[in-house]
Amino acid sequence: MGPVAYVIAILGCADGSATCQPVATIPTQYENKAACSAATGATLAANSDFDFPTLVAECRTTRARPAAEGKEPRPSANVMTLEG
């Protein structure tokens, strides 16, 4: 299976956060969920220039795997939201 790392995905949401779509994935990798979660607030504040009423930052797992698999990382339960 390989080692697990975490990255922060920024999602842009409309319609009261019912419809969200990925707008960026931050390339920084974190060794554990706690470190990733601790960085979501600052990362979201630094990446808030997308044209959506609500932005969400969430930690997602990533594993080293063959590109042919093409599976999306699964989102974790830790989510940071910025509304404006």
N, C-alpha and C positions, 0 to 999 in steps of 0.2 A: 504494500500500500504506500509506503514512503512517509517521510516526515510531513507533519501538518504545520502550516503557517496561516496567519490571519492577515487580511487586507481590509481596508475601509472602502466601502462602496458608497457613493453619494447618489441618492435617488431624488428625482424631482417629482413632486406630487401636485395634483390638481383635484378638484371636486371633493374637498374636505378630506384629503389623503386617501380617498378610495381608489384612485388610479395613480400609481407611481411607476416611473420608468427610470432605469439606470441612466445617469448622465455622466458619471466619471467613476473610475476605480483608481484609487491612490496607489502608486506602485510600492510604497513602503510596506515591508512585511514585518509582522510582529510574531514573536516566538510563542506567545500565549494569548488567550482571550482577555485576560486582565489588562495586559499592556495595550492591546488594541482598543479595548473599551475606554481606557484612560485617555487615549489620544483622540477619540471621536469628537469631543467638543471643540478642541482647537482646530482640528482638521476641517470640521464643518464651517467654523467661523472664517477660516482661510479660503474656503472654496464655496462662497455663498453668492457668486456672481452669475448664477443660472436663472433663467427667466421662468420661475415657477413660484406659486404662492407659498409653498411649503417645501423645504428640503429636509431630507432624512439621511443620516449617516449610520451605516450598520456594518458590523464586523462580519466578514465572510471567511469561511475556511477555504484554503487552497492546498492542493497536493501536487507533487510532481507526478505527472502521468503522461502517457503518450498523447500527442496532439490529436490523433485519430479518434479518441474517445469523445472529445468535444462536450463534456458535461459541464454544466454551470456549477459554480460553488454554491453550497447550501447556506442560506442566511442563518445567523445565530439569533438568539433572543435579545441581544443588546443592541438597542437602536437609540440614536440621538436625533431629535427633531428641532429644526429651526423654522419658525414661521415669520413671515414678514410681508 
